[in-house]
Amino acid sequence: MMIRIAAVAVLAFAAALPAQAQNIPDVENTDKDFEATYGVLPGFMKVYPKTAISGAWSLTKGLNYSPDKALEPKVKALINLAVAAQIPFQYCTWIETRLAKRHGASEEEIAEAVAQARLYPPLEHRTRVC
């Protein structure tokens, strides 16, 4: 069962790749594009392997910002924020809050996304399964 789920996840992930991912930009252009998209260039981007960063960014950008996706970027940012807040991971919470705002999310929508995630405590704190 787990192998089937993993196989479906891999296929879905591969299907999400944009056709233009084959034209991967160089590292300098990747950094510029990342900063233009997110409004910041985090330190981890500078230490990420140079042979992988452009491909990883093309994949991320295609999945999050391609216009032919079913969910709009604001919704994706709110989902990502809820997940980051649930983990909790401070940097991702900060960047996803920033992205949600850049895509038009209100303070109320941001607060609701985080509150919604808190309805489901981390697995180690659950007393029952949904």
N, C-alpha and C positions, 0 to 999 in steps of 0.2 A: 504494500500500500504506500509506504513512504517513498519507494523508488518511483512509483507512478506519479505521486505528487511532485517529486523533484523533477521528473522528466517534463511534466506539464509546465512547471515553473520555468525551466530552461527554455522550452519552446516559446512560451509567452514572452520571455525576456528577449529572445532572438527576434521574435516578430516585432518587437517594439523598436528595433534598431532602424534608424532612418536610412534610406538608400544612399544619402550623401556621406554616410559614415566612412565610406571607402576613401573619400578625399579628406584625410586627416591633416589638420594644420600643424605647423611647427610649434615648438614650445613657446616661443615669444608671442606668437599670435594667439595661442591657447590662453596664456596668462592675460592678455589684453581682453580677449573675449569673455573670460571668466569674470574679470573685474567689471567690465561693462554690464554684464548680466546681473551680477550679485551686488555690485557697488563696493566691493572690497576684494582684495586678494589675500587670503589667509596664509599664514606661515607654512601650513602643511603642503600647500601647492608648490612651494619653493623647494621642498625636500622630497617630493614625490618622484619616483624614478622617471627620468626624462624620456625613457623609451616607452613609458606607459601613460603619461599624463594626458597627452593629446587624445589618445583613444578613449581613455576613461571619461574625459570631458565631453567628447563627441557623443558618447553613449548617454551620459547624464543629461546633456542638453537636449538631445533628440527625444528622450523619454519625457522630460519635464516641460519642454517648451515647443515641441513640434506642433504646428497648428492643426494637424489632422488627428490629434488625440481626443478621446472622449471627454476627459476632464480638463477644465481650464486651469491655467497655472495657479490662480488664487486658491482653488479647491485643493490642488496638489500641495501647495505650501501649507495650507491649514492641516491637511492630513499629516504631512511630514512634521509639522510643529507638534501635533498631538502625540505622535510617536516619540519624538525627541523628549518631550516633557514627561512622558511615561517612563522612559528608560531610567532615570533622567540623564540627559547629556547637555550640559550648560552651553557649549559652543553651538551645537546644532539647534538648540532652542533659540538662541540669540539670532543665528543666521536665518532660520525659517520664519521667525517673527519679522525680521527685516524684509524678507522676500514676500511674505504675506501682505505686508503694508505696501510694498512696491507694486503689488498686483491688485491693490484696491481694497484689501481687507480692513474692516474697521476694528477699533479696539474691542468692541463688543463681540465681533466674530472671533477674534483671537482668543479672548477670555473664554468664550463658549467652547472653542476647539480644545483648549487645555482642560477645561472642566469636564468635557465629554470623555476625554481620555482617562481621567481620574475615576470614572465609573467602574473601570476594570483595573483593579490593583495588579501590580506585578505578580507573577505566578507564585513566587515564594511567600506572598502575603495572602493568598486566597484561602478561604476556608471551604469553598465549594467550587465546583466547576459549572460554568454556564450551560 
